[in-house]
């Protein structure tokens, strides 16, 4: 069973009705565990069949702290003192933080559990921060969790260990602020959706030839007329609209309509209030007159916007204290007004375009600018790609040249042969061979052929001049000049003769 605190601060954060049909979290008042007793004439009212009570579905509010919010509320509901104080606290006192101060008087068990929930939430946020840091490539950078936790207004980051009065106050204010901004954001989102749909239709027409464009326009107008051709829609919250629910949904005689009984039947959680979901459930029959998911001409996104418009309209007329809840007293007062008994006709979305011509023009200009920016980025990226390819080609050419140079050096190294050492004997020297082609040096070749010019006689020393003179004297006497000319066995004699004075 929902609490009164859940009914006041929760946000309907999703378009899908599957998510909007469960219990919604509101941090303003806890619910009473029993429904308001109402006397019903059993002779006129059929007793509804008893159904097995099931726990309400847990609906994600769309807040990033949704789970933390719901768990805190669940445990606060279990404290009797907190529940009693909540019954006597109005909306303004809650916004000013008076309710949060009652946290000091809750049981030790509840406070201990709230401390644990807060530590878990802090750890979750730290994990998210670290993951985001890693994705952005900053996994080597030290993370200042204390500074980053400041962005989460619903949490007192200065004390990450215990759940205090300030934590409850922050949670209430954050959820309330998100709630107040949510409907506005939904309307803006729907407006963008409608303008984009029209923009896509216009762009599609540009791709068609004249005959196809004419057929497409005719089909579009046919679908519009078909969608507008539906039964009359009752004014939301009027007597006629509620009587229709009383008859078709509740199976009761419209002549026996009783506002107090109606309120009790559709206060599904029995808390004595119509919350936003319970109100929106009352408009289902009206919406079924306009929208059918099997029809091509009916857009289910538009149906949810229509439901939102109906709920806002009823809230503005009936919710006098602006707590986003309709109490039984507020409902009964509204059923006595002229607007309830003799309402004006309700204008549906097809009669109220979501955007103006000026807004559509600005939207298309914005899209055109975005497309131009994307095209320019594509051109810049192509230029960068071409430049990188050119640089790659240069690098490849340099690489090839370098490889060729290395190969050439390897060939030269493999062809180079070390020349053999020159052999000197006591006579003529062995001519030097060319290291590459093993041929004689040109000068040596010329010498071998007898064409080498006579070498210039070196300057003789006095001793060498004396020896040459002795050789000349010996030659005149018919003696050998050197020991090489002496036959074997006669060298010692020649040597002795040579040494004569």
KANOR-V52138 format. One record per pair of residues at least 4 apart in sequence whose C-alpha atoms are under 8 Angstrom apart, sorted by sequence separation. I is the first residue (numbers start at 1). J is the second residue. If there is no record, write none. Layout:
# KANOR-V52138
i=I j=J
i=I j=J
This chain:
# KANOR-V52138
i=2 j=6
i=3 j=7
i=4 j=8
i=5 j=9
i=6 j=10
i=15 j=19
i=16 j=20
i=17 j=21
i=18 j=22
i=20 j=24
i=41 j=45
i=42 j=46
i=62 j=66
i=65 j=69
i=66 j=70
i=67 j=71
i=68 j=72
i=69 j=73
i=70 j=74
i=71 j=75
i=72 j=76
i=73 j=77
i=74 j=78
i=75 j=79
i=79 j=83
i=80 j=84
i=81 j=85
i=82 j=86
i=83 j=87
i=84 j=88
i=85 j=89
i=89 j=93
i=90 j=94
i=91 j=95
i=92 j=96
i=93 j=97
i=94 j=98
i=97 j=101
i=98 j=102
i=99 j=103
i=102 j=106
i=106 j=110
i=107 j=111
i=108 j=112
i=109 j=113
i=110 j=114
i=111 j=115
i=112 j=116
i=113 j=117
i=114 j=118
i=115 j=119
i=116 j=120
i=117 j=121
i=118 j=122
i=119 j=123
i=120 j=124
i=121 j=125
i=122 j=126
i=123 j=127
i=124 j=128
i=125 j=129
i=126 j=130
i=127 j=131
i=128 j=132
i=129 j=133
i=130 j=134
i=131 j=135
i=132 j=136
i=133 j=137
i=134 j=138
i=135 j=139
i=144 j=148
i=145 j=149
i=146 j=150
i=156 j=160
i=163 j=167
i=164 j=168
i=165 j=169
i=166 j=170
i=167 j=171
i=168 j=172
i=169 j=173
i=170 j=174
i=171 j=175
i=172 j=176
i=173 j=177
i=174 j=178
i=175 j=179
i=176 j=180
i=177 j=181
i=178 j=182
i=179 j=183
i=180 j=184
i=181 j=185
i=182 j=186
i=183 j=187
i=184 j=188
i=185 j=189
i=186 j=190
i=187 j=191
i=188 j=192
i=189 j=193
i=190 j=194
i=191 j=195
i=192 j=196
i=193 j=197
i=194 j=198
i=195 j=199
i=196 j=200
i=197 j=201
i=198 j=202
i=199 j=203
i=200 j=204
i=201 j=205
i=202 j=206
i=203 j=207
i=204 j=208
i=208 j=212
i=209 j=213
i=210 j=214
i=211 j=215
i=212 j=216
i=213 j=217
i=214 j=218
i=215 j=219
i=216 j=220
i=217 j=221
i=218 j=222
i=219 j=223
i=220 j=224
i=221 j=225
i=222 j=226
i=223 j=227
i=224 j=228
i=225 j=229
i=234 j=238
i=237 j=241
i=238 j=242
i=239 j=243
i=240 j=244
i=241 j=245
i=242 j=246
i=243 j=247
i=244 j=248
i=245 j=249
i=246 j=250
i=247 j=251
i=248 j=252
i=252 j=256
i=253 j=257
i=257 j=261
i=258 j=262
i=259 j=263
i=260 j=264
i=261 j=265
i=262 j=266
i=263 j=267
i=264 j=268
i=267 j=271
i=274 j=278
i=275 j=279
i=276 j=280
i=277 j=281
i=278 j=282
i=279 j=283
i=280 j=284
i=283 j=287
i=284 j=288
i=285 j=289
i=286 j=290
i=287 j=291
i=288 j=292
i=291 j=295
i=294 j=298
i=299 j=303
i=300 j=304
i=301 j=305
i=302 j=306
i=303 j=307
i=304 j=308
i=305 j=309
i=306 j=310
i=307 j=311
i=308 j=312
i=309 j=313
i=310 j=314
i=311 j=315
i=312 j=316
i=313 j=317
i=314 j=318
i=315 j=319
i=316 j=320
i=319 j=323
i=326 j=330
i=327 j=331
i=328 j=332
i=329 j=333
i=330 j=334
i=331 j=335
i=332 j=336
i=333 j=337
i=336 j=340
i=337 j=341
i=338 j=342
i=339 j=343
i=347 j=351
i=348 j=352
i=349 j=353
i=355 j=359
i=356 j=360
i=357 j=361
i=358 j=362
i=359 j=363
i=360 j=364
i=361 j=365
i=362 j=366
i=363 j=367
i=364 j=368
i=365 j=369
i=366 j=370
i=367 j=371
i=368 j=372
i=369 j=373
i=370 j=374
i=371 j=375
i=372 j=376
i=373 j=377
i=374 j=378
i=375 j=379
i=376 j=380
i=377 j=381
i=378 j=382
i=379 j=383
i=380 j=384
i=381 j=385
i=382 j=386
i=383 j=387
i=384 j=388
i=385 j=389
i=386 j=390
i=387 j=391
i=388 j=392
i=389 j=393
i=390 j=394
i=391 j=395
i=392 j=396
i=393 j=397
i=394 j=398
i=395 j=399
i=396 j=400
i=397 j=401
i=398 j=402
i=399 j=403
i=400 j=404
i=401 j=405
i=402 j=406
i=403 j=407
i=404 j=408
i=405 j=409
i=406 j=410
i=407 j=411
i=408 j=412
i=409 j=413
i=410 j=414
i=411 j=415
i=412 j=416
i=424 j=428
i=425 j=429
i=434 j=438
i=435 j=439
i=440 j=444
i=441 j=445
i=442 j=446
i=443 j=447
i=444 j=448
i=445 j=449
i=446 j=450
i=447 j=451
i=448 j=452
i=460 j=464
i=461 j=465
i=462 j=466
i=463 j=467
i=464 j=468
i=465 j=469
i=466 j=470
i=467 j=471
i=468 j=472
i=469 j=473
i=470 j=474
i=471 j=475
i=472 j=476
i=473 j=477
i=474 j=478
i=475 j=479
i=481 j=485
i=482 j=486
i=486 j=490
i=487 j=491
i=490 j=494
i=491 j=495
i=492 j=496
i=493 j=497
i=494 j=498
i=495 j=499
i=496 j=500
i=2 j=7
i=14 j=19
i=15 j=20
i=40 j=45
i=42 j=47
i=61 j=66
i=77 j=82
i=78 j=83
i=89 j=94
i=93 j=98
i=94 j=99
i=106 j=111
i=133 j=138
i=134 j=139
i=163 j=168
i=208 j=213
i=235 j=240
i=236 j=241
i=237 j=242
i=244 j=249
i=245 j=250
i=246 j=251
i=247 j=252
i=252 j=257
i=257 j=262
i=267 j=272
i=274 j=279
i=293 j=298
i=314 j=319
i=319 j=324
i=326 j=331
i=335 j=340
i=336 j=341
i=338 j=343
i=339 j=344
i=347 j=352
i=349 j=354
i=355 j=360
i=424 j=429
i=433 j=438
i=434 j=439
i=440 j=445
i=446 j=451
i=447 j=452
i=460 j=465
i=474 j=479
i=475 j=480
i=480 j=485
i=486 j=491
i=14 j=20
i=60 j=66
i=76 j=82
i=77 j=83
i=93 j=99
i=94 j=100
i=133 j=139
i=234 j=240
i=235 j=241
i=246 j=252
i=247 j=253
i=264 j=270
i=267 j=273
i=292 j=298
i=293 j=299
i=319 j=325
i=334 j=340
i=335 j=341
i=423 j=429
i=424 j=430
i=433 j=439
i=434 j=440
i=446 j=452
i=447 j=453
i=474 j=480
i=475 j=481
i=480 j=486
i=60 j=67
i=76 j=83
i=150 j=157
i=206 j=213
i=234 j=241
i=246 j=253
i=247 j=254
i=267 j=274
i=291 j=298
i=293 j=300
i=319 j=326
i=422 j=429
i=423 j=430
i=433 j=440
i=434 j=441
i=474 j=481
i=12 j=20
i=149 j=157
i=205 j=213
i=246 j=254
i=264 j=272
i=266 j=274
i=290 j=298
i=291 j=299
i=292 j=300
i=318 j=326
i=319 j=327
i=422 j=430
i=432 j=440
i=433 j=441
i=444 j=452
i=483 j=491
i=486 j=494
i=130 j=139
i=291 j=300
i=315 j=324
i=431 j=440
i=432 j=441
i=443 j=452
i=472 j=481
i=89 j=99
i=133 j=143
i=156 j=166
i=244 j=254
i=268 j=278
i=315 j=325
i=320 j=330
i=422 j=432
i=431 j=441
i=471 j=481
i=146 j=157
i=156 j=167
i=205 j=216
i=243 j=254
i=246 j=257
i=267 j=278
i=315 j=326
i=319 j=330
i=471 j=482
i=483 j=494
i=12 j=24
i=146 j=158
i=155 j=167
i=266 j=278
i=291 j=303
i=318 j=330
i=432 j=444
i=483 j=495
i=11 j=24
i=86 j=99
i=130 j=143
i=154 j=167
i=318 j=331
i=431 j=444
i=10 j=24
i=11 j=25
i=85 j=99
i=156 j=170
i=243 j=257
i=419 j=433
i=10 j=25
i=11 j=26
i=155 j=170
i=419 j=434
i=9 j=25
i=10 j=26
i=129 j=145
i=154 j=170
i=155 j=171
i=246 j=262
i=287 j=303
i=318 j=334
i=419 j=435
i=7 j=24
i=8 j=25
i=9 j=26
i=10 j=27
i=85 j=102
i=153 j=170
i=154 j=171
i=317 j=334
i=418 j=435
i=6 j=24
i=7 j=25
i=8 j=26
i=9 j=27
i=154 j=172
i=417 j=435
i=6 j=25
i=7 j=26
i=8 j=27
i=9 j=28
i=126 j=145
i=129 j=148
i=154 j=173
i=287 j=306
i=416 j=435
i=417 j=436
i=5 j=25
i=6 j=26
i=7 j=27
i=8 j=28
i=82 j=102
i=154 j=174
i=287 j=307
i=416 j=436
i=2 j=23
i=5 j=26
i=6 j=27
i=7 j=28
i=8 j=29
i=82 j=103
i=153 j=174
i=4 j=26
i=5 j=27
i=6 j=28
i=7 j=29
i=4 j=27
i=5 j=28
i=6 j=29
i=7 j=30
i=82 j=105
i=126 j=149
i=4 j=28
i=5 j=29
i=6 j=30
i=7 j=31
i=81 j=105
i=82 j=106
i=125 j=149
i=283 j=307
i=4 j=29
i=5 j=30
i=6 j=31
i=81 j=106
i=3 j=29
i=4 j=30
i=5 j=31
i=3 j=30
i=4 j=31
i=79 j=106
i=280 j=307
i=283 j=310
i=2 j=30
i=3 j=31
i=4 j=32
i=79 j=107
i=280 j=308
i=2 j=31
i=3 j=32
i=1 j=31
i=3 j=33
i=280 j=310
i=79 j=110
i=280 j=311
i=1 j=33
i=78 j=110
i=279 j=311
i=23 j=56
i=22 j=56
i=23 j=57
i=76 j=110
i=22 j=57
i=23 j=58
i=24 j=59
i=75 j=110
i=122 j=157
i=276 j=311
i=22 j=58
i=23 j=59
i=25 j=61
i=22 j=59
i=24 j=61
i=245 j=282
i=75 j=113
i=122 j=160
i=20 j=59
i=75 j=114
i=19 j=59
i=242 j=282
i=245 j=285
i=19 j=60
i=119 j=160
i=72 j=114
i=118 j=160
i=119 j=161
i=306 j=348
i=118 j=161
i=119 j=162
i=306 j=349
i=118 j=162
i=25 j=70
i=72 j=117
i=116 j=161
i=118 j=163
i=241 j=286
i=27 j=73
i=71 j=117
i=115 j=161
i=116 j=162
i=13 j=60
i=14 j=61
i=30 j=77
i=115 j=162
i=236 j=283
i=302 j=349
i=13 j=61
i=14 j=62
i=114 j=162
i=115 j=163
i=276 j=324
i=12 j=61
i=13 j=62
i=68 j=117
i=114 j=163
i=275 j=324
i=276 j=325
i=11 j=61
i=12 j=62
i=13 j=63
i=68 j=118
i=275 j=325
i=10 j=61
i=11 j=62
i=274 j=325
i=275 j=326
i=11 j=63
i=111 j=163
i=234 j=286
i=273 j=325
i=274 j=326
i=30 j=83
i=68 j=121
i=233 j=286
i=273 j=326
i=274 j=327
i=1 j=55
i=2 j=56
i=273 j=327
i=274 j=328
i=1 j=56
i=272 j=327
i=273 j=328
i=30 j=86
i=233 j=289
i=272 j=328
i=29 j=86
i=30 j=87
i=232 j=289
i=29 j=87
i=231 j=289
i=230 j=289
i=231 j=290
i=29 j=89
i=230 j=290
i=103 j=164
i=104 j=165
i=103 j=165
i=228 j=290
i=28 j=91
i=102 j=165
i=227 j=290
i=101 j=165
i=227 j=291
i=100 j=165
i=103 j=168
i=263 j=328
i=28 j=94
i=100 j=166
i=6 j=73
i=5 j=73
i=100 j=168
i=260 j=328
i=263 j=331
i=100 j=169
i=227 j=297
i=226 j=297
i=227 j=298
i=97 j=169
i=260 j=332
i=223 j=296
i=224 j=297
i=259 j=332
i=3 j=77
i=223 j=297
i=236 j=310
i=236 j=311
i=259 j=335
i=95 j=172
i=236 j=313
i=237 j=314
i=94 j=172
i=95 j=173
i=236 j=314
i=239 j=335
i=238 j=335
i=238 j=339
i=239 j=340
i=240 j=341
i=69 j=171
i=238 j=340
i=239 j=341
i=237 j=340
i=238 j=341
i=238 j=342
i=238 j=343
i=235 j=343
i=235 j=344
i=235 j=345
i=236 j=346
i=190 j=301
i=234 j=345
i=235 j=346
i=190 j=302
i=233 j=345
i=234 j=346
i=233 j=346
i=190 j=305
i=187 j=305
i=228 j=350
i=28 j=172
i=27 j=172
i=27 j=175
i=26 j=175
i=27 j=176
i=194 j=354
i=195 j=355
i=194 j=355
i=9 j=172
i=191 j=354
i=11 j=175
i=190 j=354
i=191 j=355
i=10 j=175
i=195 j=360
i=199 j=364
i=9 j=175
i=10 j=176
i=9 j=176
i=11 j=178
i=11 j=179
i=195 j=363
i=10 j=179
i=13 j=182
i=9 j=179
i=12 j=182
i=11 j=182
i=46 j=252
i=45 j=252
i=45 j=256
i=44 j=256
i=40 j=261
i=38 j=260
i=39 j=261
i=38 j=261
i=38 j=264
i=36 j=264
i=35 j=264
i=91 j=323
i=35 j=269
i=36 j=270
i=35 j=270
i=36 j=271
i=34 j=270
i=35 j=271
i=36 j=272
i=33 j=270
i=34 j=271
i=35 j=272
i=32 j=270
i=33 j=271
i=32 j=271
i=31 j=271
i=32 j=272
i=31 j=272
i=24 j=277
i=23 j=277
i=22 j=277
i=21 j=277
i=20 j=277
i=21 j=281
i=2 j=269
i=4 j=271
i=8 j=275
i=1 j=269
i=3 j=271
i=7 j=275
i=2 j=271
i=15 j=301
i=17 j=304
i=15 j=304
i=8 j=323
i=8 j=324
i=8 j=325
i=7 j=325
